[in-house]
Amino acid sequence: MTTPQPSPDSVQLTADGQLRHFLTLDGLSRELLTDILDTADSFIEVGERAIKKVPLLRGRTVVNLFFESSTRTRSTFELAAKRLSADVLNLDISTSATSKGESLSDTLLNLEAMASDMFVVRHAQSGAPHFIAASVTPGVAIINAGDGRHAHPTQAMLDMLTIRQHKGRFEGLKVAIVGDILHSRVARSQICALNTLGVEEVRVIAPGTLLPSDAEHLGCTVEYDMEKGMRDLDVVIMLRLQKERMQGALLPSEQEFYRLYGLDRSKLALAKPDCIVMHPGPINRGVEIESAVADGPRSVILNQVTNGIAVRMAVMSMAMGGQVTERVSRLGEGQP
Amino acid sequence: MTALLDMDELLDTLEQGVRNMLEIRGVDNPAIIGIRTGGVWLADLLGKRLGMTEPRGELDISFYRDDFSRIGLNPRVRPSSLPFETEGRDILLIDDVIMSGRTIRAAMNEIFDYGRPASIMLATLIDLGARELPVQPDVTGKALSLKADQRVKLKGPDPLHLELREASQP
């Protein structure tokens, strides 16, 4: 399967290099990713206050446009927008007008007519957020909340924030991503972010049937044997076994997968003693991770959820900021 | 021009002004908050001079600025930190320079999101006038009037000194 990639730089960055959409991590600089993490750090502090709200997006309207179901991502985007003081509209498209035959373009035109300022888009089709960003009215920011097998950039950035919080750095780290790499937009975005931020090694650990054919070109080392792959790890990221995306017999059985690639205490013991355990959720206990590990002292899975709100606040306010400064310079150029 | 301003003298004036104000208001244990960056350096110094033992707070008002719709988000925003309860406290808010008054408005909005203080007093090292909002400092080290294109900025933290520059310069 090929993934459409219409030159992300020009679409998602303003002329002076600020975010105006957030579609993919491909092509974004280490400086910009670090800015996102630093800004998110400041939003974490906001989340600890009596009043967990800042006025940055006051009076603006954010539409959560989810063409695919989601609980965690949608609710943390909603909370993020509300903590930025935006008005939020949640549209679950699978139960709305598109099921009555309205086209994506018509749905968007109608939402733009409601004076929306930002669309947070999740879509089963790779490239859908790019398509929307390329056709939307100037001034409206598009945030990718996961598209097909292509990218899930806010998930990857909240993972980077979690790693930085626990390790304090990226240099010298060995990070493994384990499980269903083939179907995972999260893995693609994580590999890109980890390489941009300069970790020592990104390792993917999976059976051959769950690896994309171009795995070695993604900028990572490939390991089929998990027990070998766990050695010297600072961070292990488990992926959910995406049963709903599984077509055909890629695996002998869930039990077999758990025995070979499930993270249990004995496999975790092979990594560095301070290795942290991450998972984007929702977790399948006993399928890719043992309960005792998911709930154990080295698990940072719930920190990831908290960080998700802060990272989404950072990305939304930075993209909106890019849109408004671009608008100001457009107006300025229009003057004699 | 900056050479005409003796920093020790300015700090003495500011400290004395703050002592007088606290006495008049009957406040003996204010919580000190500095506005980043210059205000935080001054808060450290004043806290020492006043013999405060409680750690001072620091505010980064980037999330509360009123010009987001013109200039977007400050990319160098850092977390604010108020290591004490503000609810019911007397707050001594400190900044290096006051001009339009917009920074102070933003800072007060932010402080209230931590809890409702009993009072807020404002001390600034320099008052440049040119106010755009009805916000006045209770104590200043010195009032200055500059030409329209001039700006003054506190540099530091060691040693603290004032730098005068033309607004057109970066």
Interface residues (C-beta under 8 A of the other chain):
Chain A: Q18 D35 D38 T39 D41 S42 I44 E45 V46 R49 A50 I51 K53 V54 P55 L56 S317 M318 M320 G321 G322 V324 T325 V328
Chain B: D60 S62 F63 Y64 F68 S69 R70 I71 G72 L73 P75 R76 V77 R78 P79 S80 S81 E87 N109 F112 D113 Y114 G115
